[in-house]
């Protein structure tokens, strides 16, 4: 503080204005922080409700698990059907080949 007395008056005024700006910006920042607090935001209440009450999330998870289980069963069923169709097509191809050979023998 003793060194501030030795400064010219203009430097003291500039120093005071600089300190006032620093504290003013800090105070205004605190005010704007209070006005934008989560308590005043309508969406934060919804987010907080979801965080506090996970029943909706648990229900959605259970529904998704049931849907996944059903889709897996459907896929397995479709794979069995496709395999059965493939076997039938193979059998039909073999029967057609046998018929072609028999027809070729009868023409001789």
Secondary structure by P-SEA (a helix, b strand, c coil): ccccccccaaaaaaaaaaaaaaaaaaaaaaaaaaaacccccaaaaaaaaaaacaaaaaaaaaaaaaaaaaaaaaaaaaaaaaaaaaaaaaaaaaaaaaaaaaaaaaac
